[in-house]
Amino acid sequence: MNKYYINLGRSGKLRHWKLNILFFLLAFMLVGCQSDESVTFQDQNFEDAIRTELDQAEGDLMKSKISGITELDLEEEEIEDLSGIEVFDSLEKINLKHNQIVDVSPLRELNNIEYINLVGNNIDKKQYQRLNFLWKDGVKVITMEEADGPGGFLWKVQNRDTTVYMLGTIHAGPKDFYPMHEKIENAYDEADIVMPEIDITSSSLQSEITKLYMELGTYQDGTSIEDHISDDLYAELSEVFEEYNLPSEMEVYRPWLLSNIVDSLTLQEAGYMYGVDDYFLTKAKEDDKEVEPLETAEEQLSLFADTSEAYQNELLKSSLHNLDTYEEDMLELFSFYSKGDEEALLNYLEPEYETNSDDELQEEDQAFMEKLNDDRNVGMAEQIENHLEEDDGHTYFVIVGTAHLVMEPSVISILEESGYDIEKVH
């Protein structure tokens, strides 16, 4: 399921206060005298922007005048270096859109920060990892250009009193995807029933998947992964086991399952565990909306388990060899999704084969993609059409990986062939 994703207080301690009071009092007095000290910034553009905000073109910038500021608008000020920003100890919101910031680490010193807009800056893989510390502390960090939430892909089909919204999702993402575009959020609000691929919020799902992993994802003949892959590939896998401190019991996992685990670990480390499906299913649970899954976990996992060992080895090899670029690839996908760029997404998803690629593996890959996309799209479209024909007067909110709605034969085109008019809402 993880291979295809078209799915900031301080504590202190008083020690021997009565014995050291004479020493402390002088220190406190000195701090008091220095509390109105002047401050400077390494980046002249940063300082000039602060002076503009304070309407102070000349003279020393005093800490006492800065420390009480709660909001800053520093858009398009050509700022590169944020060093010194920690003096804004009351800052809650800051707009840093369209600067040239390459190091976001100074932002972690803002103890009261709640909102940061970093759209249009030079945020690379390492900086995204640093932003994860802010996201974990509940700070709203915006990194992608979108006036009203990320773009996404939303369609609508109606039959008399029944309405079906179909949202193309991405199964992993950064926290700043949410809330989504108003049109998408409104479609969810209208819905009586949410229809995901599977219900990942189900209380029984985790135990079901654990059982399936044992049945479909492990060797049952006493062998381990070392017996089924090359020495070089096993050496690469062993490094990952050691780096992530994975239990030795995973040695009996088959290649397809290890491949998905490696990808999941990369996403988890980068903080990209906020999938669109998870977002809306969590909302549905809080709002007590009915959830009607389109598929089962077994159906999805079997797609991988039923492939040949040679094909599974290629999946594992790909995951291990692409560890260094996997996050960058995900960022590119996030960009396509955020902009709602269907053409770019389709070009990215189109498989490429090397001229010297193994013919049998290429044929199996094509067959796998047919099962992964084409066959499942037919099944999804049939269930949607059943609700439309039943015309129960409900509004449905279908949330499936975007590929199912844009790659032919798509759910959209199958419904159109059945005579339904599909409206692109967003």
SULJOBEL-V986987 format. One record per helix or strand of 2 or more residues. SS is the DSSP state (a for helix, b for strand). FROM is the first residue (numbers start at 1). TO is the last residue. If there is no record, write none. Layout:
# SULJOBEL-V986987
ss:SS from:FROM to:TO
ss:SS from:FROM to:TO
This chain:
# SULJOBEL-V986987
ss:a from:17 to:34
ss:b from:38 to:39
ss:a from:44 to:54
ss:b from:61 to:62
ss:a from:63 to:66
ss:b from:71 to:73
ss:a from:85 to:87
ss:b from:93 to:95
ss:a from:105 to:109
ss:b from:115 to:117
ss:a from:125 to:136
ss:b from:140 to:142
ss:b from:153 to:159
ss:b from:162 to:169
ss:a from:175 to:177
ss:a from:182 to:190
ss:b from:193 to:196
ss:a from:205 to:216
ss:a from:225 to:227
ss:a from:231 to:243
ss:a from:248 to:252
ss:a from:255 to:270
ss:a from:276 to:286
ss:b from:290 to:291
ss:a from:297 to:305
ss:a from:309 to:321
ss:a from:323 to:339
ss:a from:342 to:349
ss:a from:359 to:390
ss:b from:395 to:401
ss:a from:403 to:406
ss:a from:411 to:417
ss:b from:423 to:424
